[in-house]
């Protein structure tokens, strides 16, 4: 927004150049996470320790062993890895933590993306407002809010969010610039896509679509160019990432998620708007020291900061500009959707658009609010000289709502609420509100005093300090030694020791439930205790195969089998556990102790009698006391023409070997037989007998079986993901083409858009 006249004369000095802002933001981030940046400690709480770090450890081990991490044999009896949407095996910046010591590098990777996110927001806001101070404020506000800091526990999500302002900035530039800007926009979009946070990616492109429509209607770039440039960018992004998208699409289609899967737990509560004012209202601090709202556990906070909220509301109500109206409308709609089933709006929309069922937890829509609020605040900030009286109006309203919140908490607390902590939290926010108000009033003054020159920096420091102190630490840290490889294996000394291709450990359903409820006061002790119980994906740190796991997507039939245990009260199916190769299981009444199961079957069995049942019938049969996986294998009726075996046969196992993506076994039998593998059935696995392709059958609902003729034969299972190979050929060709295109267009004049476009003028 080009400012003229009175507004231009009295705006703050543009001290915040990109370099200065980058340094300033870096100092704030260092002051927030000095122990992580120096490697003295690292993150551990919640999904960082139990999901993100173990996945990065597995990924690093695969690459160091010259293996692509296509398949994870350690969890869920085998599960696709690269095809998951949040494992980042193809995200180029992940090389940073793959090459460096992981205990330090993964936390640093997340924190560096915070800095990158702030820098991207700075450039986007500066383009839209033409004011470096407003842009710097937006960058700080985007980095320092409760939601962004919460996302640090997911490297994929913080990376995806970090790219969001860059993608919006660069794609919008491509509409009016063409040429190499289209290539750069596509590459930025591709990097965000490869980072793998699906909801944030979706929000980014929905917002871009709305901005594109607005540009087209207003003619801010040649309409003919707009008609092809945006679709071209989208097509290039898809082409550059089809290496990831094709495997992901295959897994999603075969996964437990469908249009009716929607999990609306953890929506924003009806009173959740109060947490924008008093972040510790209506909740409790868990024993690990992290605060959570009642009935909302996806994010530990979505507090924007009182200054950011103040300026965003100022813009929303008083800045008459179409871009502000568009951003405000998106923020309001996202906020309504975040309430989920607590309003009739989102359930009705889900009826109209069943595909929304793929997305869980409506609270995720608050990501858009956290992205748009800093931009709205930037628009409010450049107009404060003209809205002096309006500033005080908004401030008085916020103070009144804050006091109403405290009164409500005092009169109608939940049983788990810490009323005293909430009152102190609210009073401290009131102090920040007052300090922010003083600084905003100073910024409205035309006279260039020393305080006015310092006010921009002081305002951003107050924003940082407000969020830094708004609740107990969202991301507690511990010494990095807790992630030492094979730590639990050495402590437990299991006999027999489960190993890939041999047997598995199994967390009992009772222990799995206790892990959810158990939380030691010390984050280090909490993690180490649960690591001994192989909670979630901690088994990956020890190379310990186990029955369950913690993944967003699981093949549907495998999820059916896991549900027999982990969604059923007092589930006890020892014969099924035998087939699953469970050689160690959580001891009864324990969480961190194990007991051996000598009756478990080996990973590969053969000679079973085939019995043909449909899916529900097979699931029932697997839970019966007379099920014997060594004698019977259940196959779907459609497999009958492919199987020559009719009865149980005697089979001699001559040899076998197992790697991440290949299983070999040599068998001998006098009659046609079946070789059964207690590994998740998935189409990417291909079977051969003596080098000749044969059908790979679905056995016991979710596992694998290969029909083998009589005699001595070598059977091989190999993971061959054709979608990945096709995608790799397309994507790598396009990346190469884009790099050549950048080289060619470096000095070539643009074909259109030689004049720069101007943002909205006031209406």
NORURQUI-V925242 format. One record per residue. N is the residue number from 1. OMEGA is omega as a letter, one per 20 degrees, with the letter a starting at -180 (NA if undefined). D_FIRST is the distance of its C-alpha to the first C-alpha in Angstrom with 1 decimal. Layout:
n=N omega=OMEGA d_first=D_FIRST
n=N omega=OMEGA d_first=D_FIRST
//
This chain:
n=1 omega=r d_first=0.0
n=2 omega=r d_first=3.8
n=3 omega=a d_first=6.2
n=4 omega=r d_first=9.6
n=5 omega=a d_first=13.1
n=6 omega=a d_first=14.3
n=7 omega=a d_first=11.3
n=8 omega=a d_first=10.8
n=9 omega=a d_first=14.6
n=10 omega=r d_first=15.2
n=11 omega=a d_first=12.8
n=12 omega=r d_first=15.0
n=13 omega=a d_first=16.0
n=14 omega=a d_first=14.4
n=15 omega=a d_first=17.8
n=16 omega=r d_first=17.0
n=17 omega=r d_first=17.2
n=18 omega=a d_first=18.1
n=19 omega=a d_first=21.7
n=20 omega=r d_first=21.7
n=21 omega=r d_first=19.9
n=22 omega=r d_first=22.4
n=23 omega=a d_first=25.3
n=24 omega=r d_first=24.1
n=25 omega=r d_first=23.7
n=26 omega=r d_first=27.0
n=27 omega=r d_first=28.8
n=28 omega=r d_first=27.7
n=29 omega=r d_first=28.9
n=30 omega=r d_first=32.1
n=31 omega=a d_first=32.8
n=32 omega=a d_first=32.6
n=33 omega=a d_first=34.8
n=34 omega=a d_first=36.9
n=35 omega=r d_first=40.0
n=36 omega=a d_first=38.4
n=37 omega=r d_first=36.8
n=38 omega=r d_first=40.1
n=39 omega=a d_first=42.2
n=40 omega=r d_first=44.3
n=41 omega=r d_first=43.4
n=42 omega=r d_first=41.6
n=43 omega=a d_first=40.3
n=44 omega=a d_first=43.0
n=45 omega=r d_first=42.4
n=46 omega=a d_first=42.2
n=47 omega=r d_first=41.0
n=48 omega=a d_first=40.3
n=49 omega=a d_first=44.0
n=50 omega=a d_first=45.5
n=51 omega=a d_first=43.3
n=52 omega=a d_first=40.8
n=53 omega=r d_first=43.0
n=54 omega=r d_first=46.1
n=55 omega=r d_first=44.3
n=56 omega=r d_first=42.9
n=57 omega=r d_first=46.4
n=58 omega=r d_first=47.9
n=59 omega=r d_first=45.3
n=60 omega=r d_first=46.0
n=61 omega=r d_first=49.7
n=62 omega=a d_first=49.5
n=63 omega=r d_first=47.6
n=64 omega=r d_first=49.9
n=65 omega=r d_first=52.8
n=66 omega=r d_first=51.4
n=67 omega=r d_first=50.8
n=68 omega=a d_first=47.8
n=69 omega=a d_first=47.2
n=70 omega=a d_first=47.7
n=71 omega=r d_first=50.1
n=72 omega=a d_first=50.7
n=73 omega=a d_first=54.4
n=74 omega=a d_first=54.3
n=75 omega=r d_first=52.7
n=76 omega=a d_first=53.4
n=77 omega=a d_first=56.4
n=78 omega=a d_first=54.0
n=79 omega=r d_first=50.4
n=80 omega=a d_first=47.9
n=81 omega=a d_first=45.6
n=82 omega=a d_first=43.3
n=83 omega=r d_first=42.6
n=84 omega=a d_first=41.3
n=85 omega=a d_first=37.5
n=86 omega=r d_first=37.1
n=87 omega=r d_first=39.6
n=88 omega=a d_first=37.3
n=89 omega=a d_first=40.2
n=90 omega=r d_first=38.1
n=91 omega=a d_first=34.9
n=92 omega=a d_first=35.0
n=93 omega=r d_first=33.7
n=94 omega=r d_first=36.6
n=95 omega=a d_first=38.8
n=96 omega=a d_first=37.7
n=97 omega=r d_first=39.8
n=98 omega=a d_first=42.4
n=99 omega=a d_first=43.4
n=100 omega=r d_first=43.3
n=101 omega=a d_first=45.3
n=102 omega=a d_first=43.9
n=103 omega=r d_first=44.6
n=104 omega=a d_first=42.0
n=105 omega=a d_first=39.7
n=106 omega=r d_first=38.7
n=107 omega=r d_first=37.4
n=108 omega=r d_first=35.6
n=109 omega=a d_first=34.1
n=110 omega=a d_first=32.6
n=111 omega=r d_first=31.2
n=112 omega=r d_first=29.8
n=113 omega=r d_first=27.8
n=114 omega=r d_first=26.3
n=115 omega=r d_first=25.0
n=116 omega=r d_first=23.8
n=117 omega=r d_first=22.0
n=118 omega=r d_first=20.1
n=119 omega=r d_first=19.2
n=120 omega=r d_first=17.9
n=121 omega=r d_first=15.8
n=122 omega=a d_first=14.4
n=123 omega=r d_first=13.3
n=124 omega=a d_first=11.9
n=125 omega=r d_first=9.9
n=126 omega=r d_first=8.8
n=127 omega=a d_first=7.8
n=128 omega=a d_first=5.8
n=129 omega=a d_first=4.4
n=130 omega=a d_first=5.3
n=131 omega=a d_first=8.0
n=132 omega=r d_first=11.5
n=133 omega=r d_first=13.2
n=134 omega=r d_first=11.2
n=135 omega=r d_first=11.7
n=136 omega=r d_first=15.3
n=137 omega=r d_first=15.9
n=138 omega=r d_first=14.9
n=139 omega=r d_first=17.3
n=140 omega=a d_first=20.0
n=141 omega=r d_first=19.8
n=142 omega=r d_first=20.0
n=143 omega=a d_first=23.1
n=144 omega=r d_first=24.7
n=145 omega=a d_first=25.4
n=146 omega=a d_first=28.8
n=147 omega=r d_first=28.1
n=148 omega=r d_first=26.8
n=149 omega=r d_first=29.7
n=150 omega=a d_first=32.1
n=151 omega=r d_first=31.2
n=152 omega=a d_first=32.7
n=153 omega=r d_first=36.1
n=154 omega=r d_first=35.2
n=155 omega=a d_first=34.3
n=156 omega=a d_first=33.3
n=157 omega=a d_first=30.9
n=158 omega=r d_first=29.2
n=159 omega=r d_first=28.9
n=160 omega=r d_first=27.5
n=161 omega=a d_first=24.9
n=162 omega=r d_first=24.0
n=163 omega=a d_first=23.2
n=164 omega=r d_first=21.1
n=165 omega=r d_first=17.6
n=166 omega=a d_first=18.8
n=167 omega=r d_first=20.0
n=168 omega=a d_first=16.9
n=169 omega=a d_first=14.8
n=170 omega=r d_first=17.6
n=171 omega=r d_first=18.6
n=172 omega=r d_first=15.2
n=173 omega=a d_first=15.3
n=174 omega=r d_first=18.8
n=175 omega=a d_first=18.0
n=176 omega=a d_first=16.3
n=177 omega=a d_first=18.3
n=178 omega=r d_first=21.8
n=179 omega=a d_first=24.7
n=180 omega=r d_first=24.8
n=181 omega=r d_first=21.5
n=182 omega=r d_first=23.4
n=183 omega=a d_first=26.1
n=184 omega=r d_first=24.0
n=185 omega=r d_first=22.3
n=186 omega=r d_first=25.8
n=187 omega=r d_first=27.2
n=188 omega=r d_first=24.6
n=189 omega=r d_first=25.3
n=190 omega=r d_first=29.0
n=191 omega=r d_first=29.0
n=192 omega=a d_first=27.4
n=193 omega=a d_first=30.0
n=194 omega=r d_first=32.8
n=195 omega=r d_first=31.8
n=196 omega=r d_first=33.1
n=197 omega=a d_first=31.4
n=198 omega=a d_first=31.7
n=199 omega=a d_first=29.9
n=200 omega=r d_first=26.8
n=201 omega=r d_first=26.9
n=202 omega=a d_first=27.3
n=203 omega=a d_first=24.3
n=204 omega=a d_first=22.1
n=205 omega=r d_first=23.2
n=206 omega=r d_first=23.1
n=207 omega=r d_first=19.5
n=208 omega=r d_first=18.9
n=209 omega=r d_first=21.0
n=210 omega=r d_first=19.1
n=211 omega=r d_first=15.8
n=212 omega=r d_first=17.9
n=213 omega=r d_first=19.3
n=214 omega=r d_first=16.0
n=215 omega=a d_first=15.0
n=216 omega=a d_first=18.5
n=217 omega=a d_first=18.5
n=218 omega=r d_first=15.4
n=219 omega=a d_first=16.5
n=220 omega=r d_first=13.4
n=221 omega=r d_first=16.1
n=222 omega=a d_first=19.8
n=223 omega=r d_first=21.4
n=224 omega=r d_first=24.6
n=225 omega=r d_first=22.9
n=226 omega=a d_first=21.2
n=227 omega=a d_first=24.7
n=228 omega=a d_first=26.2
n=229 omega=a d_first=23.7
n=230 omega=r d_first=23.0
n=231 omega=r d_first=26.7
n=232 omega=r d_first=27.6
n=233 omega=r d_first=25.5
n=234 omega=a d_first=27.2
n=235 omega=r d_first=30.6
n=236 omega=r d_first=30.2
n=237 omega=r d_first=29.3
n=238 omega=a d_first=32.4
n=239 omega=a d_first=34.5
n=240 omega=a d_first=33.6
n=241 omega=a d_first=34.4
n=242 omega=r d_first=37.3
n=243 omega=r d_first=39.6
n=244 omega=a d_first=38.4
n=245 omega=a d_first=37.7
n=246 omega=r d_first=41.2
n=247 omega=r d_first=43.1
n=248 omega=r d_first=40.8
n=249 omega=r d_first=41.2
n=250 omega=a d_first=45.0
n=251 omega=a d_first=45.1
n=252 omega=a d_first=42.9
n=253 omega=a d_first=45.2
n=254 omega=a d_first=48.2
n=255 omega=r d_first=46.9
n=256 omega=a d_first=47.5
n=257 omega=r d_first=44.1
n=258 omega=a d_first=44.0
n=259 omega=r d_first=42.4
n=260 omega=a d_first=44.4
n=261 omega=a d_first=43.9
n=262 omega=r d_first=41.0
n=263 omega=a d_first=41.5
n=264 omega=r d_first=39.8
n=265 omega=r d_first=41.0
n=266 omega=r d_first=38.6
n=267 omega=r d_first=36.2
n=268 omega=r d_first=34.3
n=269 omega=a d_first=37.0
n=270 omega=r d_first=36.7
n=271 omega=a d_first=36.1
n=272 omega=r d_first=33.8
n=273 omega=a d_first=30.7
n=274 omega=a d_first=32.5
n=275 omega=r d_first=32.0
n=276 omega=a d_first=28.3
n=277 omega=r d_first=29.7
n=278 omega=a d_first=33.1
n=279 omega=a d_first=33.1
n=280 omega=r d_first=36.9
n=281 omega=r d_first=37.7
n=282 omega=r d_first=40.2
n=283 omega=a d_first=41.2
n=284 omega=r d_first=43.3
n=285 omega=r d_first=43.3
n=286 omega=a d_first=45.3
n=287 omega=r d_first=48.0
n=288 omega=r d_first=46.0
n=289 omega=r d_first=43.6
n=290 omega=a d_first=40.7
n=291 omega=r d_first=39.5
n=292 omega=r d_first=39.2
n=293 omega=r d_first=38.6
n=294 omega=r d_first=41.7
n=295 omega=r d_first=41.7
n=296 omega=a d_first=38.6
n=297 omega=r d_first=39.2
n=298 omega=r d_first=36.7
n=299 omega=r d_first=34.3
n=300 omega=r d_first=35.4
n=301 omega=r d_first=32.1
n=302 omega=r d_first=28.8
n=303 omega=a d_first=27.9
n=304 omega=a d_first=24.1
n=305 omega=a d_first=24.6
n=306 omega=r d_first=24.7
n=307 omega=r d_first=21.6
n=308 omega=r d_first=19.5
n=309 omega=a d_first=21.0
n=310 omega=a d_first=20.5
n=311 omega=r d_first=16.7
n=312 omega=r d_first=16.4
n=313 omega=r d_first=18.6
n=314 omega=r d_first=16.7
n=315 omega=a d_first=13.6
n=316 omega=a d_first=16.0
n=317 omega=a d_first=17.9
n=318 omega=r d_first=15.7
n=319 omega=a d_first=12.0
n=320 omega=a d_first=12.3
n=321 omega=a d_first=9.9
n=322 omega=r d_first=11.7
n=323 omega=r d_first=10.3
n=324 omega=r d_first=11.3
n=325 omega=r d_first=14.5
n=326 omega=r d_first=15.3
n=327 omega=r d_first=15.0
n=328 omega=r d_first=16.9
n=329 omega=r d_first=19.5
n=330 omega=a d_first=20.1
n=331 omega=a d_first=20.6
n=332 omega=r d_first=23.0
n=333 omega=r d_first=24.9
n=334 omega=r d_first=25.3
n=335 omega=r d_first=26.5
n=336 omega=r d_first=29.0
n=337 omega=a d_first=30.2
n=338 omega=r d_first=30.7
n=339 omega=r d_first=33.4
n=340 omega=a d_first=35.4
n=341 omega=r d_first=38.7
n=342 omega=r d_first=38.0
n=343 omega=r d_first=36.4
n=344 omega=a d_first=37.7
n=345 omega=a d_first=34.4
n=346 omega=r d_first=34.6
n=347 omega=r d_first=38.3
n=348 omega=r d_first=37.9
n=349 omega=r d_first=35.2
n=350 omega=r d_first=37.5
n=351 omega=a d_first=40.2
n=352 omega=a d_first=38.1
n=353 omega=a d_first=36.7
n=354 omega=a d_first=39.6
n=355 omega=r d_first=37.8
n=356 omega=r d_first=35.9
n=357 omega=r d_first=39.2
n=358 omega=a d_first=38.6
n=359 omega=r d_first=36.1
n=360 omega=r d_first=37.6
n=361 omega=a d_first=36.5
n=362 omega=r d_first=33.8
n=363 omega=a d_first=32.4
n=364 omega=r d_first=30.6
n=365 omega=r d_first=27.9
n=366 omega=r d_first=26.7
n=367 omega=r d_first=25.3
n=368 omega=r d_first=22.4
n=369 omega=r d_first=21.9
n=370 omega=r d_first=22.0
n=371 omega=a d_first=19.3
n=372 omega=a d_first=16.9
n=373 omega=r d_first=17.5
n=374 omega=r d_first=15.8
n=375 omega=r d_first=12.6
n=376 omega=r d_first=12.9
n=377 omega=r d_first=13.9
n=378 omega=r d_first=10.9
n=379 omega=r d_first=8.8
n=380 omega=a d_first=11.9
n=381 omega=a d_first=12.1
n=382 omega=r d_first=9.2
n=383 omega=a d_first=10.7
n=384 omega=r d_first=14.3
n=385 omega=a d_first=15.1
n=386 omega=a d_first=14.9
n=387 omega=a d_first=16.6
n=388 omega=a d_first=19.6
n=389 omega=r d_first=22.2
n=390 omega=r d_first=20.5
n=391 omega=a d_first=20.4
n=392 omega=r d_first=24.1
n=393 omega=r d_first=24.7
n=394 omega=a d_first=23.2
n=395 omega=r d_first=25.1
n=396 omega=r d_first=28.3
n=397 omega=r d_first=28.0
n=398 omega=r d_first=27.5
n=399 omega=r d_first=30.5
n=400 omega=r d_first=32.6
n=401 omega=r d_first=31.9
n=402 omega=r d_first=32.7
n=403 omega=r d_first=36.0
n=404 omega=r d_first=36.8
n=405 omega=a d_first=36.5
n=406 omega=r d_first=38.8
n=407 omega=r d_first=41.2
n=408 omega=r d_first=41.3
n=409 omega=a d_first=42.0
n=410 omega=a d_first=44.7
n=411 omega=a d_first=46.4
n=412 omega=a d_first=46.0
n=413 omega=r d_first=45.7
n=414 omega=a d_first=46.6
n=415 omega=a d_first=49.7
n=416 omega=a d_first=47.9
n=417 omega=r d_first=45.4
n=418 omega=a d_first=45.6
n=419 omega=a d_first=44.9
n=420 omega=r d_first=45.2
n=421 omega=r d_first=42.7
n=422 omega=r d_first=40.3
n=423 omega=r d_first=40.8
n=424 omega=r d_first=40.2
n=425 omega=r d_first=37.1
n=426 omega=r d_first=35.7
n=427 omega=r d_first=36.6
n=428 omega=r d_first=34.9
n=429 omega=r d_first=31.7
n=430 omega=r d_first=32.2
n=431 omega=r d_first=32.4
n=432 omega=r d_first=29.1
n=433 omega=a d_first=27.6
n=434 omega=r d_first=29.0
n=435 omega=r d_first=27.9
n=436 omega=r d_first=24.3
n=437 omega=r d_first=24.4
n=438 omega=a d_first=25.8
n=439 omega=r d_first=23.1
n=440 omega=r d_first=20.3
n=441 omega=r d_first=22.1
n=442 omega=a d_first=22.5
n=443 omega=r d_first=18.7
n=444 omega=a d_first=18.5
n=445 omega=a d_first=20.9
n=446 omega=a d_first=20.1
n=447 omega=a d_first=23.3
n=448 omega=r d_first=22.9
n=449 omega=r d_first=25.9
n=450 omega=r d_first=27.0
n=451 omega=r d_first=26.1
n=452 omega=r d_first=22.6
n=453 omega=r d_first=22.2
n=454 omega=a d_first=23.8
n=455 omega=r d_first=22.0
n=456 omega=r d_first=19.1
n=457 omega=a d_first=21.9
n=458 omega=a d_first=24.2
n=459 omega=a d_first=21.7
n=460 omega=r d_first=21.4
n=461 omega=r d_first=25.1
n=462 omega=r d_first=25.8
n=463 omega=r d_first=23.8
n=464 omega=a d_first=25.9
n=465 omega=r d_first=29.1
n=466 omega=a d_first=28.5
n=467 omega=a d_first=28.4
n=468 omega=a d_first=31.1
n=469 omega=a d_first=33.4
n=470 omega=r d_first=32.6
n=471 omega=r d_first=35.7
n=472 omega=a d_first=38.4
n=473 omega=r d_first=37.5
n=474 omega=a d_first=36.1
n=475 omega=r d_first=37.3
n=476 omega=a d_first=40.6
n=477 omega=a d_first=42.0
n=478 omega=r d_first=45.5
n=479 omega=a d_first=47.4
n=480 omega=a d_first=46.9
n=481 omega=a d_first=50.6
n=482 omega=a d_first=50.4
n=483 omega=r d_first=49.3
n=484 omega=a d_first=52.3
n=485 omega=r d_first=53.7
n=486 omega=a d_first=56.9
n=487 omega=a d_first=56.9
n=488 omega=r d_first=58.0
n=489 omega=a d_first=60.4
n=490 omega=a d_first=62.2
n=491 omega=a d_first=62.4
n=492 omega=r d_first=63.6
n=493 omega=a d_first=66.1
n=494 omega=r d_first=66.5
n=495 omega=i d_first=69.7
n=496 omega=a d_first=69.3
n=497 omega=r d_first=65.9
n=498 omega=a d_first=63.7
n=499 omega=r d_first=62.4
n=500 omega=a d_first=60.5
n=501 omega=r d_first=62.9
n=502 omega=a d_first=65.5
n=503 omega=a d_first=64.5
n=504 omega=r d_first=61.8
n=505 omega=r d_first=61.0
n=506 omega=r d_first=60.1
n=507 omega=a d_first=58.3
n=508 omega=r d_first=60.3
n=509 omega=r d_first=58.5
n=510 omega=r d_first=59.6
n=511 omega=r d_first=58.1
n=512 omega=r d_first=54.9
n=513 omega=r d_first=54.6
n=514 omega=r d_first=55.4
n=515 omega=a d_first=52.7
n=516 omega=a d_first=50.1
n=517 omega=a d_first=51.7
n=518 omega=r d_first=52.6
n=519 omega=r d_first=50.4
n=520 omega=a d_first=51.9
n=521 omega=a d_first=50.4
n=522 omega=a d_first=49.9
n=523 omega=r d_first=47.4
n=524 omega=r d_first=49.5
n=525 omega=r d_first=52.7
n=526 omega=a d_first=51.0
n=527 omega=a d_first=49.8
n=528 omega=r d_first=53.1
n=529 omega=a d_first=55.2
n=530 omega=r d_first=53.3
n=531 omega=r d_first=53.4
n=532 omega=r d_first=57.2
n=533 omega=a d_first=57.0
n=534 omega=r d_first=54.8
n=535 omega=r d_first=52.1
n=536 omega=a d_first=49.4
n=537 omega=a d_first=48.9
n=538 omega=r d_first=50.5
n=539 omega=a d_first=53.4
n=540 omega=r d_first=51.4
n=541 omega=r d_first=51.6
n=542 omega=a d_first=55.4
n=543 omega=a d_first=55.7
n=544 omega=r d_first=57.4
n=545 omega=r d_first=57.5
n=546 omega=a d_first=57.3
n=547 omega=a d_first=57.3
n=548 omega=r d_first=54.0
n=549 omega=a d_first=50.5
n=550 omega=a d_first=46.9
n=551 omega=a d_first=44.7
n=552 omega=a d_first=42.2
n=553 omega=r d_first=44.2
n=554 omega=r d_first=48.0
n=555 omega=a d_first=50.2
n=556 omega=a d_first=51.2
n=557 omega=r d_first=54.9
n=558 omega=r d_first=54.6
n=559 omega=r d_first=52.5
n=560 omega=a d_first=55.4
n=561 omega=r d_first=57.9
n=562 omega=a d_first=55.8
n=563 omega=r d_first=55.4
n=564 omega=a d_first=59.2
n=565 omega=a d_first=59.0
n=566 omega=r d_first=55.7
n=567 omega=a d_first=55.2
n=568 omega=r d_first=58.9
n=569 omega=r d_first=60.7
n=570 omega=r d_first=63.5
n=571 omega=r d_first=63.3
n=572 omega=a d_first=66.2
n=573 omega=a d_first=67.0
n=574 omega=a d_first=69.0
n=575 omega=r d_first=70.1
n=576 omega=r d_first=66.5
n=577 omega=r d_first=65.7
n=578 omega=a d_first=68.6
n=579 omega=a d_first=67.2
n=580 omega=r d_first=63.8
n=581 omega=a d_first=65.6
n=582 omega=r d_first=64.9
n=583 omega=r d_first=67.0
n=584 omega=r d_first=65.3
n=585 omega=r d_first=64.0
n=586 omega=a d_first=62.9
n=587 omega=a d_first=66.0
n=588 omega=r d_first=66.7
n=589 omega=a d_first=65.2
n=590 omega=r d_first=63.3
n=591 omega=a d_first=59.7
n=592 omega=r d_first=60.2
n=593 omega=a d_first=63.7
n=594 omega=r d_first=64.9
n=595 omega=a d_first=68.2
n=596 omega=r d_first=69.6
n=597 omega=a d_first=70.4
n=598 omega=a d_first=73.3
n=599 omega=a d_first=73.4
n=600 omega=r d_first=70.1
n=601 omega=r d_first=70.3
n=602 omega=a d_first=69.1
n=603 omega=r d_first=65.8
n=604 omega=r d_first=67.8
n=605 omega=a d_first=70.7
n=606 omega=r d_first=72.8
n=607 omega=a d_first=75.6
n=608 omega=r d_first=74.4
n=609 omega=r d_first=75.6
n=610 omega=r d_first=72.9
n=611 omega=a d_first=72.3
n=612 omega=r d_first=70.0
n=613 omega=r d_first=67.8
n=614 omega=a d_first=64.5
n=615 omega=r d_first=61.5
n=616 omega=r d_first=62.3
n=617 omega=r d_first=66.0
n=618 omega=r d_first=65.3
n=619 omega=r d_first=63.2
n=620 omega=a d_first=66.0
n=621 omega=a d_first=68.6
n=622 omega=a d_first=66.7
n=623 omega=a d_first=67.1
n=624 omega=a d_first=70.8
n=625 omega=a d_first=73.4
n=626 omega=r d_first=75.3
n=627 omega=r d_first=72.4
n=628 omega=a d_first=73.4
n=629 omega=r d_first=70.9
n=630 omega=a d_first=73.7
n=631 omega=a d_first=75.7
n=632 omega=r d_first=73.3
n=633 omega=a d_first=70.0
n=634 omega=a d_first=68.2
n=635 omega=r d_first=66.7
n=636 omega=a d_first=65.0
n=637 omega=a d_first=67.4
n=638 omega=r d_first=65.7
n=639 omega=a d_first=66.7
n=640 omega=r d_first=70.4
n=641 omega=a d_first=71.0
n=642 omega=a d_first=69.5
n=643 omega=r d_first=71.8
n=644 omega=a d_first=75.5
n=645 omega=r d_first=76.3
n=646 omega=a d_first=78.0
n=647 omega=r d_first=79.4
n=648 omega=a d_first=78.9
n=649 omega=r d_first=80.0
n=650 omega=a d_first=80.9
n=651 omega=r d_first=78.4
n=652 omega=r d_first=78.7
n=653 omega=a d_first=75.5
n=654 omega=r d_first=76.2
n=655 omega=r d_first=72.9
n=656 omega=r d_first=69.2
n=657 omega=a d_first=66.1
n=658 omega=r d_first=62.5
n=659 omega=a d_first=59.1
n=660 omega=a d_first=55.5
n=661 omega=r d_first=55.5
n=662 omega=r d_first=59.2
n=663 omega=r d_first=62.4
n=664 omega=r d_first=65.8
n=665 omega=r d_first=69.1
n=666 omega=a d_first=72.6
n=667 omega=r d_first=74.9
n=668 omega=a d_first=78.3
n=669 omega=r d_first=79.8
n=670 omega=a d_first=82.8
n=671 omega=r d_first=81.0
n=672 omega=a d_first=77.5
n=673 omega=r d_first=75.2
n=674 omega=r d_first=71.7
n=675 omega=a d_first=69.8
n=676 omega=a d_first=67.3
n=677 omega=r d_first=64.3
n=678 omega=r d_first=62.8
n=679 omega=a d_first=59.3
n=680 omega=r d_first=56.5
n=681 omega=r d_first=56.8
n=682 omega=a d_first=53.8
n=683 omega=a d_first=53.7
n=684 omega=r d_first=52.6
n=685 omega=r d_first=56.0
n=686 omega=a d_first=58.6
n=687 omega=r d_first=62.4
n=688 omega=r d_first=65.1
n=689 omega=a d_first=68.8
n=690 omega=r d_first=70.5
n=691 omega=a d_first=67.4
n=692 omega=a d_first=67.4
n=693 omega=r d_first=64.5
n=694 omega=r d_first=65.6
n=695 omega=r d_first=63.9
n=696 omega=a d_first=62.2
n=697 omega=r d_first=63.0
n=698 omega=a d_first=61.4
n=699 omega=r d_first=63.9
n=700 omega=r d_first=64.2
n=701 omega=a d_first=61.1
n=702 omega=a d_first=58.6
n=703 omega=a d_first=60.5
n=704 omega=r d_first=62.0
n=705 omega=a d_first=65.4
n=706 omega=r d_first=66.9
n=707 omega=a d_first=70.1
n=708 omega=r d_first=72.5
n=709 omega=r d_first=75.8
n=710 omega=a d_first=79.1
n=711 omega=a d_first=79.9
n=712 omega=a d_first=78.0
n=713 omega=r d_first=74.3
n=714 omega=a d_first=71.1
n=715 omega=r d_first=68.2
n=716 omega=r d_first=64.6
n=717 omega=a d_first=61.3
n=718 omega=a d_first=58.3
n=719 omega=a d_first=54.6
n=720 omega=a d_first=53.2
n=721 omega=a d_first=49.8
n=722 omega=r d_first=49.6
n=723 omega=r d_first=46.1
n=724 omega=a d_first=44.9
n=725 omega=r d_first=46.8
n=726 omega=r d_first=45.3
n=727 omega=r d_first=41.8
n=728 omega=r d_first=42.4
n=729 omega=a d_first=43.5
n=730 omega=a d_first=40.4
n=731 omega=a d_first=37.9
n=732 omega=r d_first=39.4
n=733 omega=a d_first=39.7
n=734 omega=r d_first=36.0
n=735 omega=r d_first=34.9
n=736 omega=r d_first=37.2
n=737 omega=r d_first=35.8
n=738 omega=r d_first=32.1
n=739 omega=r d_first=33.1
n=740 omega=r d_first=34.9
n=741 omega=r d_first=31.9
n=742 omega=r d_first=29.7
n=743 omega=a d_first=32.4
n=744 omega=a d_first=32.7
n=745 omega=a d_first=29.0
n=746 omega=a d_first=28.4
n=747 omega=a d_first=28.9
n=748 omega=r d_first=28.9
n=749 omega=a d_first=26.2
n=750 omega=a d_first=24.0
n=751 omega=r d_first=25.3
n=752 omega=r d_first=22.1
n=753 omega=a d_first=18.4
n=754 omega=r d_first=19.0
n=755 omega=r d_first=15.8
n=756 omega=r d_first=12.5
n=757 omega=r d_first=10.4
n=758 omega=r d_first=7.0
n=759 omega=a d_first=5.1
n=760 omega=r d_first=6.2
n=761 omega=a d_first=6.7
n=762 omega=r d_first=8.9
n=763 omega=NA d_first=12.4
//
